[in-house]
Amino acid sequence: MKKILIIGHKGYVGTVLTKHLIKIKKYRKSIYGIDTNLYKLNKYSKFKKFSFLDLNADCRNIDLSKINPKPDVIIFLAAVSNDPMGKKFRRATKDINFLSCLRLAKAAKKINIKKFIFASSCSMYGASGNSLKKENDILQPLTDYAKSKVSAEKELKKISTKDFKIISLRFATAAGLSDNLRLDLVFNDFVANAVLNKEIELLSSGTAWRPLIHVNDMAKAIKWAIEYNFNKDFLSVNIGSDKWNFRIIDLAKRISNIIKGVKLKISDSNVDKRSYRVNFKLFKKIAPKHQPTMKFKHAVKELEFFLKKESYSLKNFRSSPKWSRLSCLNHLIKKKKLNDKLFWITNK
Ligand SMILES: NC(=O)c1ccc[n+]([C@@H]2O[C@H](COP(=O)([O-])OP(=O)(O)OC[C@H]3O[C@@H](n4cnc5c(N)ncnc54)[C@H](O)[C@@H]3O)[C@@H](O)[C@H]2O)c1
């Protein structure tokens, strides 16, 4: 039985992944997780009812050789996980997303762990115009967050071997309902705006490209990565689907066609330079049975239904610690509840 250690299992993606794997018989008793639990779980979370080994620890300090049982596979999700947080907490972003990831991968190799799965991001493609970006195309990371992912991939590739395989999953932007739901993601922000204000406010003219993937489909892709046997030492693969390569304006229009009576409010500013359209052919070819299947309409409706029940807490959701990870970290710092010294070093 493969033992699977998920680092960062309590976040937006990690809670969905853990639930997904625990429902699969062969993994039920072999999952465990490490997380500092930066973003506490919301009260609706069903995640808590699952019992499995669950350590509250910082991945920068853990000694892998002392983790019992020894894992066969490590899934590294822990991160300062978006661009606004990366901008404010540059040091922590580099330290967690890149340096601690690399340190752990080296430690894993030393104790003969066989596979390391890294949660990377399509944001590495930066501002790349209309062409569909393939895995071996040039990377143009624009933000500290994206740069941390590029650095991690580059160094991980160097230490991979035939006995220590590394898969880097370059995820499209996540979307949809999770047990640790956040609204600081474009799809979730639009649906929340539609539910709260009957309006979708674009912070740009909406011409930028952004591939999306439902968080359930991310979990499926990670399961595929656990099981996938490949000949190379290192593999990086774009994770998403052609159908969900959207221009931001089209994304907003599609959501407004599903949630009735919603108007679009478009800004004429284009401060955000990120725009990338991604080629998912490799993923389709090597993982034909693990392709994204979530229907767009269902993803909108499911989130709308949940958020309607939560509407009392949605006011100012963009700056609420409950719904925005950056606001959550700012709040913890203000209340002196974040003991992690690196988060106190901001770039203000
Ligand atoms: N959400 C997306 O759109 C998206 C897209 C592409 C890639 N990814 C990547 O997938 C991974 C998971 O994303 P997410 O949206 O679930 O992020 P998240 O911020 O919701 O979750 C990250 C988890 O890591 C934990 N963590 C942070 N620092 C830690 C540390 N030092 N030690 C231990 N745990 C720590 C946090 O407590 C949190 O539970 C990240 O690496 C992210 O960069 C996410």
The ligand as an ORCA input file, in Angstrom:
! r2SCAN-3c Opt
* xyz 0 1
  N      -5.463     27.800     -6.325
  C      -4.942     27.947     -7.556
  O      -5.487     28.637     -8.434
  C      -3.673     27.251     -7.927
  C      -3.321     27.217     -9.259
  C      -2.113     26.658     -9.594
  C      -1.319     26.122     -8.613
  N      -1.694     26.150     -7.298
  C      -0.791     25.615     -6.309
  O      -1.444     24.532     -5.634
  C      -1.034     24.528     -4.266
  C      -2.260     24.562     -3.373
  O      -2.998     25.758     -3.651
  P      -4.168     26.227     -2.701
  O      -5.025     27.108     -3.545
  O      -4.758     25.071     -1.998
  O      -3.380     27.141     -1.669
  P      -3.805     27.479     -0.159
  O      -3.091     28.737      0.182
  O      -5.278     27.479     -0.020
  O      -3.233     26.271      0.668
  C      -1.883     26.136      0.979
  C      -1.794     25.382      2.282
  O      -0.399     25.318      2.622
  C      -0.270     25.609      3.987
  N       1.047     26.152      4.235
  C       1.547     27.356      3.852
  N       2.790     27.513      4.280
  C       3.121     26.364      4.931
  C       4.300     25.920      5.581
  N       5.377     26.694      5.671
  N       4.304     24.677      6.128
  C       3.200     23.877      6.061
  N       2.056     24.267      5.475
  C       2.015     25.493      4.913
  C      -1.386     26.596      4.319
  O      -1.722     26.572      5.700
  C      -2.509     26.107      3.435
  O      -3.349     25.212      4.131
  C      -0.119     25.732     -4.073
  O       1.212     25.296     -4.192
  C      -0.472     26.631     -5.221
  O       0.611     27.461     -5.575
  C      -2.863     26.694     -6.946
*
